[in-house]
Every structure is written in structure tokens, then in C-alpha cells.
């Protein structure tokens, strides 16, 4: 069967790779192996009836710029409706009417990666609320006034942009 990754997870992967371009991808995963295949639709690593894989495993690599616990915390805080559940470090987070919280998980503990499964609106391309690059500012806050006086008019992620008037 032909398959593809849910567009929302492609978006998440791209955002993660932008934030942590040098991160390890050793435990990243999308389509399931033969063990996952035995589970049929019970594993979101297998294509659903539309051929869409609705799960993504994201390698935990704090030294490479990606702490998946912080990533999961950001997603929990945003209460993104696309999330079906997340698993990491022997715990599972399943969104519910009583809130998002981690509880013990008896299955695969997912010690090397965060597993995230999506369902509702799995092809929604809205940005994920996962934060921005940390400690990578090219312009420190105390330099903003100096740069403004020099004609810099706009900042994005700490990068200064100077407006040039065409003559």
C-alpha cells in the first residue's frame, strides 16, 4: 500500500528541524516495521484506510538542540486538537476533558524518542506551538537601541533587518 505521513506531522518535523538542524535523527520514525504491521490499525505507525501514517517518533537529543520533554510540554500547553496522544519516558499523555497530564504507561517506554500521534484534522498545516531557537540570538536585547539608531527597523528571531529605500 502506498502511504504518506500526515501533513501536520510533516509540518512538525520541518519546524523541529528548523529549531534544531543538527539534532540526531537516530530514533526518528514514521512508517511501522513488521512488528507494528501485526497491530494493524491499532498502531498509528501503520497507514490508515486513506494510506496516512498518523504517528511520528522524534529523537531526544538535548545536546543537539532538541529536548523532547520540553517539546511535549509546549504541545501540552498549547492543547493542540490534532494530538491523539504522546508517549515518552514511560508515560503517556492523552488529552481529555479533564486536561492534559502525564500518567504511567506500561507498554514500550519510548526512552529514546517522543512518540506523537495525531487524529483530528491530521492534515492541518497550522504551525505547532513548539517555541523557537533557544540562545541563538544574533542580536542581544541591549543592542536593539544602538541598532535602531543605525537605521535597523525590524527584527525577527533576533536577526536585525535594515530597510533600504530604492532610489
Secondary structure as UniProt FT lines:
FT   STRAND          4..5
FT   HELIX           7..19
FT   TURN            21..22
FT   TURN            26..27
FT   HELIX           34..37
FT   TURN            38..39
FT   HELIX           40..42
FT   TURN            44..45
FT   TURN            49..50
FT   STRAND          52..53
FT   STRAND          55..59
FT   HELIX           62..64
FT   HELIX           68..78
FT   TURN            81..82
FT   STRAND          83..88
FT   TURN            89..90
FT   STRAND          91..93
FT   TURN            97..98
FT   STRAND          102..104
FT   STRAND          113..118
FT   TURN            120..123
FT   HELIX           141..143
FT   HELIX           144..149
FT   TURN            150..151
FT   STRAND          152..156
FT   TURN            157..158
FT   STRAND          159..162
//
